[in-house]
Amino acid sequence: MATRRTRAFHHYTLAGDLTVEEEEELGSTVEAVTCRWCNAGGDAIEEVPVVDENAAGGSSPGAG
């Protein structure tokens, strides 16, 4: 379970279609993690950091 605080602009068309524009994450907290398939939690879950390949400045595999 996680809690996220965001700021976003919601745009509805006259037909009722929703578009979320300029969503900005103001903060997030992971409160608990549970596997959706085996219901494991606690020490059985390993946190893997997210790597933003675009920010690293490297090229993607197979490019060039």
N, CA, C and O of each residue as an XYZ file, in Angstrom:
256
protein
N       0.852     -1.161      0.000
C       0.000      0.000      0.000
C       0.901      1.229      0.000
O       1.903      1.271      0.714
N       0.549      2.212     -0.790
C       1.325      3.442     -0.878
C       0.392      4.645     -0.852
O      -0.763      4.573     -1.272
N       0.920      5.738     -0.354
C       0.200      7.003     -0.351
C       0.966      7.968     -1.230
O       2.172      8.143     -1.055
N       0.278      8.601     -2.181
C       0.903      9.573     -3.085
C       0.175     10.889     -3.000
O      -1.054     10.931     -2.942
N       0.939     11.968     -2.993
C       0.366     13.319     -3.091
C       0.764     13.860     -4.453
O       1.949     13.906     -4.781
N      -0.210     14.266     -5.242
C       0.065     14.783     -6.577
C      -0.696     16.072     -6.821
O      -1.682     16.379     -6.150
N      -0.208     16.817     -7.803
C      -0.916     17.996     -8.295
C      -1.078     17.768     -9.792
O      -0.106     17.504    -10.499
N      -2.315     17.873    -10.266
C      -2.586     17.622    -11.677
C      -3.753     18.481    -12.133
O      -4.574     18.928    -11.331
N      -3.805     18.696    -13.418
C      -4.909     19.426    -14.029
C      -5.763     18.420    -14.779
O      -5.285     17.749    -15.693
N      -7.035     18.317    -14.390
C      -7.969     17.393    -15.014
C      -8.812     18.160    -16.028
O      -9.449     19.161    -15.701
N      -8.799     17.668    -17.263
C      -9.548     18.323    -18.336
C     -10.595     17.343    -18.857
O     -10.266     16.248    -19.311
N     -11.849     17.750    -18.784
C     -12.949     16.954    -19.315
C     -13.448     17.603    -20.593
O     -13.653     18.816    -20.638
N     -13.645     16.798    -21.636
C     -14.238     17.306    -22.865
C     -15.748     17.405    -22.673
O     -16.281     16.914    -21.678
N     -16.425     18.024    -23.600
C     -17.879     18.114    -23.529
C     -18.522     16.733    -23.604
O     -19.648     16.544    -23.145
N     -17.803     15.761    -24.187
C     -18.305     14.387    -24.263
C     -18.049     13.617    -22.970
O     -18.517     12.488    -22.823
N     -17.308     14.215    -22.029
C     -17.053     13.564    -20.748
C     -15.752     12.793    -20.682
O     -15.498     12.113    -19.688
N     -14.902     12.879    -21.729
C     -13.619     12.181    -21.723
C     -12.627     12.935    -20.845
O     -12.542     14.161    -20.910
N     -11.881     12.207    -20.030
C     -10.934     12.808    -19.100
C      -9.514     12.734    -19.629
O      -9.089     11.693    -20.131
N      -8.773     13.837    -19.519
C      -7.343     13.887    -19.792
C      -6.677     14.526    -18.581
O      -7.070     15.609    -18.147
N      -5.654     13.841    -18.031
C      -4.902     14.391    -16.907
C      -3.651     15.039    -17.477
O      -2.848     14.380    -18.139
N      -3.486     16.332    -17.219
C      -2.364     17.087    -17.770
C      -1.449     17.562    -16.650
O      -1.914     17.894    -15.560
N      -0.160     17.592    -16.918
C       0.851     18.149    -16.020
C       0.770     17.583    -14.611
O       0.690     18.337    -13.641
N       0.791     16.251    -14.490
C       0.758     15.644    -13.162
C       2.144     15.712    -12.537
O       3.135     15.313    -13.148
N       2.200     16.221    -11.318
C       3.454     16.386    -10.589
C       3.340     15.652     -9.258
O       2.389     15.872     -8.509
N       4.309     14.775     -8.955
C       4.291     14.062     -7.686
C       4.920     14.934     -6.615
O       6.076     15.338     -6.736
N       4.162     15.222     -5.569
C       4.632     16.070     -4.480
C       5.282     15.253     -3.371
O       6.096     15.777     -2.611
N       4.930     13.982     -3.274
C       5.519     13.113     -2.269
C       4.878     11.743     -2.314
O       3.745     11.594     -2.770
N       5.608     10.731     -1.836
C       5.044      9.390     -1.771
C       5.662      8.629     -0.614
O       6.817      8.843     -0.247
N       4.864      7.735     -0.049
C       5.303      6.898      1.060
C       4.799      5.486      0.824
O       3.605      5.276      0.608
N       5.715      4.506      0.864
C       5.322      3.106      0.774
C       5.062      2.628      2.188
O       5.968      2.610      3.022
N       3.829      2.243      2.458
C       3.435      1.834      3.802
C       3.566      0.331      4.008
O       3.965     -0.109      5.086
N       3.239     -0.453      3.004
C       3.337     -1.907      3.086
C       3.399     -2.474      1.680
O       2.840     -1.901      0.745
N       4.084     -3.609      1.534
C       4.190     -4.283      0.238
C       3.785     -5.729      0.432
O       4.279     -6.409      1.332
N       2.878     -6.197     -0.421
C       2.422     -7.578     -0.372
C       2.360     -8.108     -1.800
O       1.867     -7.426     -2.698
N       2.862     -9.333     -2.012
C       2.812     -9.958     -3.334
C       1.372    -10.281     -3.691
O       0.647    -10.869     -2.888
N       0.958     -9.903     -4.881
C      -0.429    -10.136     -5.282
C      -0.715    -11.596     -5.604
O      -1.878    -11.999     -5.620
N       0.322    -12.406     -5.862
C       0.114    -13.809     -6.218
C       0.248    -14.755     -5.024
O      -0.559    -15.673     -4.876
N       1.257    -14.544     -4.169
C       1.475    -15.492     -3.070
C       1.197    -14.883     -1.697
O       1.311    -15.576     -0.686
N       0.834    -13.598     -1.641
C       0.487    -12.902     -0.410
C       1.669    -12.747      0.554
O       1.466    -12.476      1.737
N       2.910    -12.917      0.055
C       4.097    -12.741      0.893
C       4.278    -11.259      1.201
O       3.856    -10.400      0.426
N       4.903    -10.965      2.326
C       5.149     -9.579      2.709
C       6.338     -9.494      3.640
O       6.986    -10.504      3.913
N       6.632     -8.308      4.130
C       7.723     -8.102      5.081
C       9.092     -8.350      4.479
O       9.414     -7.809      3.421
N       9.909     -9.171      5.150
C      11.277     -9.433      4.707
C      11.350    -10.276      3.435
O      12.416    -10.363      2.824
N      10.249    -10.896      3.021
C      10.239    -11.720      1.817
C      10.239    -10.870      0.546
O      10.439    -11.400     -0.547
N      10.017     -9.566      0.673
C       9.952     -8.659     -0.474
C      11.256     -7.889     -0.580
O      11.735     -7.321      0.402
N      11.829     -7.875     -1.778
C      13.069     -7.142     -2.027
C      12.744     -5.866     -2.792
O      12.032     -5.905     -3.796
N      13.266     -4.729     -2.321
C      13.053     -3.451     -3.004
C      14.104     -3.296     -4.089
O      15.299     -3.420     -3.822
N      13.665     -3.025     -5.314
C      14.556     -2.838     -6.451
C      14.459     -1.385     -6.874
O      13.374     -0.912     -7.212
N      15.586     -0.661     -6.861
C      15.527      0.756     -7.244
C      15.177      0.924     -8.726
O      15.585      0.125     -9.569
N      14.427      1.962     -9.019
C      14.044      2.275    -10.395
C      15.183      3.025    -11.052
O      15.696      3.997    -10.497
N      15.587      2.570    -12.248
C      16.674      3.207    -12.982
C      16.072      3.960    -14.161
O      15.387      3.371    -14.997
N      16.326      5.253    -14.226
C      15.862      6.074    -15.346
C      16.985      6.119    -16.374
O      17.948      6.870    -16.217
N      16.859      5.304    -17.437
C      17.915      5.214    -18.443
C      18.120      6.528    -19.187
O      19.228      6.816    -19.639
N      17.062      7.329    -19.319
C      17.188      8.611    -20.012
C      18.030      9.595    -19.211
O      18.763     10.394    -19.793
N      17.935      9.549    -17.873
C      18.683     10.458    -17.027
C      20.162     10.079    -16.971
O      21.006     10.942    -16.728
N      20.492      8.800    -17.191
C      21.881      8.350    -17.111
C      22.704      8.816    -18.314
O      23.933      8.833    -18.258
N      22.034      9.191    -19.388
C      22.730      9.687    -20.569
C      23.293      8.588    -21.446
O      23.978      8.874    -22.428
N      23.021      7.343    -21.114
C      23.517      6.220    -21.909
C      22.589      5.924    -23.057
O      21.459      6.410    -23.109
N      23.081      5.118    -23.979
C      22.237      4.731    -25.107
C      21.537      3.427    -24.776
O      22.015      2.643    -23.956
N      20.424      3.206    -25.408
C      19.671      1.993    -25.167
C      20.344      0.821    -25.876
O      21.039      1.022    -26.872
N      20.145     -0.417    -25.368
C      20.758     -1.574    -26.004
C      20.294     -1.715    -27.444
O      19.123     -1.498    -27.753
N      21.203     -2.073    -28.307
C      20.886     -2.274    -29.712
C      20.933     -1.005    -30.541
O      20.760     -1.066    -31.759
N      21.162      0.147    -29.919
C      21.212      1.397    -30.675
C      22.600      1.608    -31.236
O      23.601      1.268    -30.604
N      22.650      2.170    -32.423
C      23.935      2.559    -32.977
C      24.436      1.600    -33.912
O      25.517      1.788    -34.469
